[in-house]
């Protein structure tokens, strides 16, 4: 199967109308343990003229060994980047979609010098559902794009940056509860993780 490299077609088109593009992508939504995290990557017109980092892809298409180095290059390439998370307790309390929105708002608020409510800023959100606006409130311009993490280089950057940050967090948590093998499965539903839950119960 041929993997198509992401491009900047969408971003360059939007940057004719806006000064900043903030791309968002989430990781951890399908996990059994750990937070959901949303990566944010910002491009301006100058950044959109720079060469896309070699090998940049949606994080699911990049091997675990290659992701940290690629995430570092992606962070250097964009104007600014950040990762926001919602905890397991917040997910349980408010549901996955509102938790994703909360994580996205936290990521955006962590971006230095970026006003997401400014008329000159547009947010690209991977997927077909705007989970950001209900948590952010009115005034933010959000464009949902199916497969943005595959097709838009800024969203691919957000994806890799978020994935590396969340994986590092789950690896740190591994030492507290090594029986769940989070350093290996990062909280996702591997056979070993499911077996550990059956044997030890939920953490």
Steps between C-alpha positions, in 0.01 A plus 500: 500500500637839400499757780431848369705772667303788653512830317433867570226552242226564757717715725623720216145552380384598848799729551379716213205587725650463851834588659530185711393137464478297822482127423366258764513122524419265788664185633394255768131496416492122459718418802384312809728696734658844511394843378374620168738754351466755224795643312496852357733624226501855363597611152523846350563590136875499550494154655280369221774590254758289683573144404288242683719286729607185320300197605220698666184290513200439723645350819328165434714463188833567673686234699540554873878521469482779242228709662703697761753629249224579250296679767801716586548597136128567462505727807796692352318533167175654627469846653379359832372172641347366820321198643197507729351204685190396690540251783324164532288651781394786272416255221283297738332813634417684178521239223758456226389779266494774765830368634652529154371856480654578839835354389485704179426823690792429735731445201389822332534700821860377530599651164706813562391803305198337332146635543269225375201736513662760274337553163840429342521146646340181369507160671530179297356203688559145385171313458141589420379617843584832664560405863698820567239776468263370771786518753674810364188713467390716206732693276752239392507412129529120475520301176457125533691302237469122467846339486672831569775309684566308178467784249598822683861534609412725796253243635754222449746706705240543776433126491863396542570761768197389702576130460857534625390708800225257601723193448765656724237562769377139486860372518554709814186350657621147426725483808203561732302206358738286293257210478298689236801534263422864417856559381420257220130549430466870601161419651349352185314169493782255432446135596744534791327813627158334490639192676652720771166672557327164535763387750556819702186705436492860386778729618 
